[in-house]
Amino acid sequence: MLHPVNLQEKLLKLRNKELKNSSIDFWIEEIFSDLDAARTATKDKLKEESDIESVNRFDIDFVDSNAIFHIEQIRKICIDYRLRFLDTSFFKGDFPEEAITKIHELEKTHNTNLEGFKIIAPSVLFRLKKADDPMLFAPMGNGYYYLIHKWGNDLHSLRKLKFWFVKDLDNFIFTLLALCFIFSLATHTFFFREHSSISYFIVSLLFYFKGSVGLSLLWGVSLGKNFNKYIWQSKYDKIS
């Protein structure tokens, strides 16, 4: 009478025959040692600093269209939300095991060795170990980048509004003028009382604006701050 074939038993029999007298435990340790070595090598590669812009070759049949982004799209997001786009060697946080796994899966799928990794993250993540929405990319060439993995917490919904005033010089001046206008509107009658007029209002507006510009310059220069559009690819913590 013919019995059904148990594939697991067949595989075990074949494996044990090939291993012969070798220790199963030693064989398993060897497998995991090789896997750990490969993952460690990938983590080391993420921390390597390189001055050369790498170009990775992807197989067009296996690319995810939702993972491809141009540098100008990345630039706009970084400027809007005050983020930085830098080499992974500058990243101070830890890379999750899921990211390492995805790198290995992509390398196997596209038959390539990925390199030149970039990451989008808030400035603080390039100084301290935190977990706020980093995004890991690999360059594809011609200004295109392939999103490998995103982890951590999502950005606060009001972050874009929070940093709108330091997006660029125009936004900053507009914000100062708007605030000075409100302060002048609320206080010019208090200072000039019955003599208050449009002329005095303009005088108080200019006074507030001059003072706010001076304080802003003092604060910005002393702390090394700069506008979003100038720091999104800067590797330095403070900008002069």
Sine and cosine of phi, psi and omega as CSV:
sin_phi,cos_phi,sin_psi,cos_psi,sin_omega,cos_omega
0.00,0.00,0.73,-0.68,-0.02,-1.00
-0.99,0.13,0.71,-0.70,0.01,-1.00
-0.97,-0.25,0.54,-0.84,0.04,-1.00
-0.89,0.46,0.47,-0.88,-0.04,-1.00
-1.00,0.00,0.82,-0.57,0.09,-1.00
-1.00,-0.05,0.96,-0.29,-0.09,-1.00
-0.90,0.44,-0.56,0.83,0.00,-1.00
-0.91,0.42,-0.67,0.74,0.04,-1.00
-0.90,0.43,-0.64,0.77,0.04,-1.00
-0.88,0.47,-0.69,0.73,0.01,-1.00
-0.90,0.44,-0.68,0.73,0.00,-1.00
-0.89,0.45,-0.66,0.75,-0.01,-1.00
-0.89,0.45,-0.68,0.73,0.01,-1.00
-0.92,0.40,-0.68,0.73,-0.01,-1.00
-0.89,0.45,-0.73,0.68,-0.02,-1.00
-0.90,0.43,-0.54,0.84,0.03,-1.00
-0.92,0.39,-0.65,0.76,-0.01,-1.00
-0.95,0.32,-0.58,0.82,0.00,-1.00
-0.96,0.26,-0.45,0.89,-0.01,-1.00
0.83,0.55,-0.90,-0.45,-0.09,-1.00
-1.00,-0.02,0.04,1.00,-0.02,-1.00
-0.91,0.41,0.52,-0.86,0.02,-1.00
-0.96,0.29,0.77,-0.63,0.03,-1.00
-0.89,0.46,-0.67,0.74,-0.01,-1.00
-0.89,0.46,-0.67,0.74,0.02,-1.00
-0.90,0.44,-0.64,0.77,0.00,-1.00
-0.89,0.45,-0.66,0.75,0.02,-1.00
-0.92,0.40,-0.68,0.74,0.04,-1.00
-0.87,0.50,-0.63,0.78,0.01,-1.00
-0.90,0.43,-0.65,0.76,0.03,-1.00
-0.87,0.49,-0.77,0.64,-0.05,-1.00
-0.93,0.37,-0.51,0.86,0.06,-1.00
-0.91,0.42,-0.66,0.75,0.03,-1.00
-0.91,0.42,-0.65,0.76,0.01,-1.00
-0.91,0.42,-0.68,0.73,0.02,-1.00
-0.89,0.45,-0.64,0.77,0.00,-1.00
-0.90,0.43,-0.64,0.77,0.01,-1.00
-0.92,0.39,-0.66,0.75,-0.01,-1.00
-0.94,0.35,-0.62,0.78,0.04,-1.00
-0.90,0.44,-0.65,0.76,0.03,-1.00
-0.88,0.47,-0.63,0.78,0.03,-1.00
-0.92,0.39,-0.67,0.74,0.03,-1.00
-0.89,0.45,-0.64,0.76,0.05,-1.00
-0.89,0.45,-0.61,0.79,0.00,-1.00
-0.91,0.42,-0.57,0.82,0.03,-1.00
-0.92,0.39,-0.46,0.89,-0.04,-1.00
-1.00,-0.06,-0.10,0.99,-0.01,-1.00
-0.96,0.29,0.65,-0.76,0.03,-1.00
-0.99,-0.14,0.73,-0.68,-0.03,-1.00
-0.67,-0.74,0.68,-0.74,0.03,-1.00
-1.00,-0.03,-0.11,0.99,-0.05,-1.00
-0.99,-0.14,0.75,-0.66,0.04,-1.00
-0.97,0.24,0.91,-0.41,-0.04,-1.00
-0.99,0.13,0.42,-0.91,0.10,-1.00
-0.77,-0.64,0.87,-0.49,0.00,-1.00
-0.99,-0.13,0.60,-0.80,0.00,-1.00
-0.99,-0.14,0.87,-0.49,0.02,-1.00
-0.95,-0.33,0.52,-0.85,0.06,-1.00
-0.99,0.13,0.89,-0.45,-0.09,-1.00
-0.86,0.52,-0.42,0.91,-0.02,-1.00
-0.96,0.28,-0.29,0.96,-0.09,-1.00
-0.87,-0.49,0.07,1.00,-0.02,-1.00
-0.97,0.25,0.54,-0.84,0.09,-1.00
-1.00,-0.09,0.91,-0.42,-0.06,-1.00
-0.87,0.49,-0.43,0.90,0.00,-1.00
-0.98,0.17,-0.01,1.00,-0.02,-1.00
-0.94,-0.33,0.06,1.00,-0.05,-1.00
-0.97,-0.23,0.80,-0.60,-0.03,-1.00
-0.68,-0.73,0.56,-0.83,0.03,-1.00
-1.00,0.00,0.42,-0.91,-0.04,-1.00
-0.86,0.51,-0.53,0.85,0.01,-1.00
-0.94,0.35,-0.56,0.83,0.06,-1.00
-0.93,0.36,-0.66,0.75,0.05,-1.00
-0.90,0.43,-0.68,0.73,0.01,-1.00
-0.85,0.53,-0.71,0.71,-0.03,-1.00
-0.90,0.44,-0.68,0.74,0.02,-1.00
-0.90,0.44,-0.68,0.74,0.00,-1.00
-0.89,0.45,-0.66,0.75,0.00,-1.00
-0.94,0.35,-0.67,0.74,-0.03,-1.00
-0.90,0.43,-0.62,0.79,-0.11,-0.99
-0.94,-0.33,0.19,0.98,0.00,-1.00
0.79,0.61,0.89,0.46,0.04,-1.00
-0.89,-0.47,0.19,-0.98,0.05,-1.00
-0.85,-0.53,0.50,-0.87,0.02,-1.00
-0.83,-0.56,0.99,-0.16,-0.15,-0.99
-0.73,-0.69,0.19,-0.98,0.11,-0.99
-0.87,0.49,0.54,-0.84,-0.01,-1.00
-0.90,0.43,-0.29,0.96,0.01,-1.00
-0.91,0.43,-0.38,0.93,0.00,-1.00
-1.00,0.02,-0.15,0.99,-0.07,-1.00
-0.97,0.24,0.78,-0.62,-0.06,-1.00
-1.00,-0.06,-0.23,0.97,-0.01,-1.00
-0.98,0.18,0.03,-1.00,0.04,-1.00
-0.99,-0.10,0.57,-0.82,0.05,-1.00
-1.00,0.01,0.82,-0.58,-0.03,-1.00
-0.93,0.38,0.40,-0.92,-0.01,-1.00
-0.88,0.47,-0.50,0.87,0.03,-1.00
-0.88,0.47,-0.60,0.80,0.01,-1.00
-0.92,0.39,-0.66,0.75,0.03,-1.00
-0.90,0.44,-0.67,0.74,0.02,-1.00
-0.88,0.48,-0.68,0.73,-0.01,-1.00
-0.91,0.41,-0.58,0.82,0.06,-1.00
-0.88,0.47,-0.73,0.68,0.00,-1.00
-0.90,0.44,-0.62,0.78,0.03,-1.00
-0.91,0.42,-0.67,0.74,0.03,-1.00
-0.91,0.41,-0.67,0.74,0.01,-1.00
-0.88,0.47,-0.63,0.77,0.01,-1.00
-0.94,0.33,-0.69,0.72,-0.03,-1.00
-0.90,0.43,-0.67,0.75,-0.08,-1.00
-0.99,-0.15,0.05,1.00,0.04,-1.00
0.79,0.61,0.83,0.56,-0.05,-1.00
-0.52,-0.86,0.20,-0.98,0.12,-0.99
-0.92,-0.39,0.94,-0.33,-0.06,-1.00
-0.96,0.29,0.58,-0.82,0.04,-1.00
-0.39,-0.92,0.09,-1.00,0.01,-1.00
0.94,0.33,0.57,0.82,-0.10,-0.99
-0.90,0.44,0.60,-0.80,0.07,-1.00
-0.83,-0.56,0.33,-0.94,0.00,-1.00
-0.60,-0.80,0.65,-0.76,0.13,-0.99
-0.99,-0.17,0.78,-0.63,0.02,-1.00
-0.26,-0.97,0.37,-0.93,0.12,-0.99
-0.88,0.48,0.43,-0.90,-0.06,-1.00
-0.81,0.59,-0.60,0.80,-0.08,-1.00
-0.88,0.47,-0.46,0.89,-0.02,-1.00
-0.96,0.27,-0.18,0.98,0.10,-1.00
-0.99,-0.11,0.08,1.00,0.06,-1.00
-0.84,-0.54,-0.57,0.82,-0.07,-1.00
-0.77,-0.64,0.29,-0.96,0.06,-1.00
-1.00,0.02,0.96,-0.27,0.08,-1.00
-0.67,-0.74,0.01,-1.00,-0.05,-1.00
-0.73,-0.69,0.95,0.31,0.01,-1.00
-0.87,-0.50,0.99,-0.16,0.19,-0.98
0.65,0.76,0.75,0.66,0.15,-0.99
-0.94,0.35,0.47,-0.88,0.06,-1.00
-0.76,-0.66,0.86,-0.52,-0.08,-1.00
-1.00,-0.10,0.78,-0.63,-0.05,-1.00
-0.82,-0.57,0.39,-0.92,0.16,-0.99
-0.82,-0.57,0.72,-0.69,-0.03,-1.00
-0.94,0.35,0.61,-0.79,0.02,-1.00
-0.94,-0.34,-0.21,0.98,-0.08,-1.00
0.98,-0.18,0.37,-0.93,0.00,-1.00
0.83,0.55,0.51,0.86,0.06,-1.00
0.99,0.14,0.16,0.99,-0.01,-1.00
-0.97,-0.24,0.56,-0.83,-0.01,-1.00
-0.73,-0.68,0.56,-0.83,-0.04,-1.00
-0.96,-0.29,0.85,-0.53,0.00,-1.00
-0.96,0.27,0.86,-0.51,-0.02,-1.00
-1.00,-0.05,-0.75,0.66,-0.08,-1.00
-0.33,-0.94,0.56,-0.83,0.11,-0.99
-0.82,-0.58,0.69,-0.72,0.01,-1.00
-0.60,-0.80,-0.02,-1.00,0.01,-1.00
0.99,0.13,-0.32,-0.95,-0.05,-1.00
-1.00,-0.03,0.48,-0.88,0.06,-1.00
-0.95,0.30,0.42,-0.91,0.06,-1.00
-0.91,0.40,0.51,-0.86,0.09,-1.00
-0.90,0.44,0.62,-0.78,-0.08,-1.00
-0.89,0.45,-0.37,0.93,-0.03,-1.00
-0.98,-0.17,0.15,0.99,-0.04,-1.00
-0.88,0.47,-0.65,0.76,-0.01,-1.00
-0.88,0.48,-0.68,0.73,0.03,-1.00
-0.93,0.37,-0.61,0.79,-0.03,-1.00
-0.86,0.51,-0.63,0.78,-0.06,-1.00
-0.96,-0.27,0.24,0.97,-0.01,-1.00
-0.88,0.48,-0.62,0.79,-0.10,-1.00
-0.94,0.33,-0.33,0.94,0.05,-1.00
-0.95,-0.32,0.32,0.95,0.03,-1.00
-0.90,0.44,-0.71,0.71,0.07,-1.00
-0.38,-0.93,0.02,-1.00,-0.08,-1.00
-0.90,0.43,-0.64,0.77,-0.01,-1.00
-0.87,0.50,-0.73,0.68,0.01,-1.00
-0.89,0.45,-0.61,0.79,-0.03,-1.00
-0.92,0.40,-0.72,0.69,0.00,-1.00
-0.91,0.42,-0.66,0.75,0.03,-1.00
-0.87,0.49,-0.67,0.75,0.00,-1.00
-0.90,0.43,-0.70,0.72,0.03,-1.00
-0.88,0.47,-0.70,0.72,0.01,-1.00
-0.89,0.46,-0.67,0.74,-0.01,-1.00
-0.90,0.44,-0.69,0.72,0.02,-1.00
-0.91,0.40,-0.67,0.74,0.02,-1.00
-0.90,0.43,-0.61,0.79,0.04,-1.00
-0.87,0.49,-0.70,0.71,0.00,-1.00
-0.91,0.42,-0.71,0.71,0.02,-1.00
-0.89,0.45,-0.66,0.75,0.00,-1.00
-0.91,0.42,-0.67,0.74,0.01,-1.00
-0.88,0.47,-0.58,0.82,-0.07,-1.00
-1.00,0.09,-0.39,0.92,-0.15,-0.99
-0.88,-0.48,-0.24,0.97,-0.13,-0.99
-0.90,0.43,-0.51,0.86,0.03,-1.00
-0.95,0.32,-0.48,0.88,0.02,-1.00
-0.93,0.36,-0.63,0.78,-0.04,-1.00
-0.98,0.19,-0.63,0.77,-0.12,-0.99
-0.96,-0.27,-0.18,0.98,0.08,-1.00
0.75,0.67,-0.83,-0.55,-0.11,-0.99
-0.93,0.36,-0.26,0.97,0.01,-1.00
-1.00,0.02,0.01,1.00,-0.07,-1.00
-0.88,0.48,0.69,-0.72,0.03,-1.00
-0.43,-0.90,0.00,-1.00,0.00,-1.00
-0.88,0.48,-0.56,0.83,0.00,-1.00
-0.91,0.42,-0.69,0.72,0.01,-1.00
-0.93,0.37,-0.56,0.83,0.05,-1.00
-0.88,0.47,-0.69,0.73,0.02,-1.00
-0.91,0.42,-0.63,0.77,0.03,-1.00
-0.87,0.49,-0.73,0.69,0.00,-1.00
-0.92,0.40,-0.59,0.81,0.04,-1.00
-0.89,0.46,-0.72,0.70,0.02,-1.00
-0.91,0.42,-0.60,0.80,0.02,-1.00
-0.89,0.46,-0.76,0.65,0.02,-1.00
-0.88,0.48,-0.68,0.73,-0.06,-1.00
-0.91,0.41,-0.69,0.73,0.02,-1.00
-0.87,0.49,-0.70,0.71,0.00,-1.00
-0.91,0.41,-0.67,0.75,-0.02,-1.00
-0.92,0.38,-0.60,0.80,0.05,-1.00
-0.90,0.44,-0.69,0.72,0.01,-1.00
-0.89,0.46,-0.71,0.71,0.01,-1.00
-0.92,0.40,-0.61,0.79,0.00,-1.00
-0.91,0.42,-0.67,0.74,0.04,-1.00
-0.90,0.44,-0.67,0.74,0.01,-1.00
-0.89,0.46,-0.72,0.70,-0.01,-1.00
-0.92,0.38,-0.72,0.69,-0.05,-1.00
-0.91,0.42,-0.70,0.71,-0.03,-1.00
-0.94,0.35,-0.68,0.74,-0.05,-1.00
-0.91,0.42,-0.55,0.84,0.00,-1.00
-0.99,-0.12,-0.04,1.00,0.02,-1.00
0.94,0.34,0.53,0.85,-0.04,-1.00
-1.00,0.09,0.39,-0.92,0.06,-1.00
-0.48,-0.88,0.12,-0.99,-0.06,-1.00
-0.98,0.19,0.41,-0.91,-0.06,-1.00
-0.79,0.61,-0.68,0.73,-0.11,-0.99
-0.92,0.39,-0.27,0.96,-0.02,-1.00
-0.98,-0.22,-0.23,0.97,-0.10,-1.00
-0.93,-0.37,-0.07,1.00,-0.16,-0.99
-0.90,0.44,-0.37,0.93,0.07,-1.00
-0.85,-0.53,0.30,0.95,-0.02,-1.00
-1.00,0.07,0.72,-0.70,0.01,-1.00
-1.00,0.01,-0.03,1.00,-0.06,-1.00
-0.99,-0.17,0.60,-0.80,-0.02,-1.00
-0.94,0.33,-0.64,0.77,-0.01,-1.00
-0.87,-0.49,0.68,-0.73,-0.01,-1.00
-0.93,-0.36,0.78,-0.62,0.01,-1.00
-1.00,0.03,0.00,0.00,0.00,0.00
